Amino acid sequence: MNKKTEQALEEIAQKTLLMDTLKTRDTPGDFTDVAVWQVRRALEQAYQLGLKQGKEQ
């Protein structure tokens, strides 16, 4: 995965899933409760990102 994609996914996680980071910290902070509608929205955003990046190639 390239750096641009990693940054975009990090942004989705922060804005949609309200997570600080997607990096593993080996702490209880690695686990969080997320509503199903947040997961759905994050997946939709990631899917759209993939479509966009696929068209750019």
C-alpha positions as CSV (number, residue, x, y, z in Angstrom):
1,M,0.0,0.0,0.0
2,N,1.4,3.4,-0.9
3,K,1.8,6.3,1.5
4,K,-1.1,8.3,-0.1
5,T,-3.5,5.4,0.4
6,E,-2.3,4.9,4.0
7,Q,-2.9,8.6,4.8
8,A,-6.3,8.5,3.2
9,L,-7.3,5.4,5.3
10,E,-6.0,7.1,8.4
11,E,-8.1,10.1,7.7
12,I,-11.2,7.9,7.2
13,A,-10.5,6.2,10.5
14,Q,-10.0,9.5,12.3
15,K,-13.1,11.3,10.9
16,T,-15.6,8.5,10.5
17,L,-14.6,5.9,13.2
18,L,-13.2,8.6,15.6
19,M,-10.0,6.7,16.1
20,D,-6.7,8.4,16.9
21,T,-4.6,6.2,14.6
22,L,-4.6,2.9,12.7
23,K,-1.1,2.1,14.1
24,T,-0.8,-0.8,16.5
25,R,0.3,0.5,20.0
26,D,-0.1,-2.8,21.9
27,T,-2.3,-1.0,24.5
28,P,-6.0,-1.1,25.4
29,G,-6.3,1.9,23.1
30,D,-6.0,-0.5,20.1
31,F,-9.6,-1.6,20.9
32,T,-12.6,0.7,20.5
33,D,-16.4,0.4,20.2
34,V,-17.7,1.5,16.9
35,A,-21.3,1.8,15.7
36,V,-22.3,-0.3,12.7
37,W,-23.3,2.9,10.8
38,Q,-19.8,4.2,11.3
39,V,-18.2,1.0,10.0
40,R,-20.6,1.1,7.0
41,R,-19.7,4.7,6.2
42,A,-15.9,4.0,6.6
43,L,-16.2,1.0,4.2
44,E,-18.1,3.1,1.7
45,Q,-15.5,5.8,1.8
46,A,-12.7,3.3,1.4
47,Y,-14.5,1.7,-1.5
48,Q,-14.9,5.1,-3.2
49,L,-11.2,5.8,-2.6
50,G,-10.3,2.5,-4.3
51,L,-12.5,3.3,-7.3
52,K,-10.9,6.7,-7.6
53,Q,-7.4,5.4,-7.4
54,G,-8.2,2.7,-9.9
55,K,-9.4,5.2,-12.5
56,E,-6.2,7.3,-12.0
57,Q,-4.0,4.4,-13.0
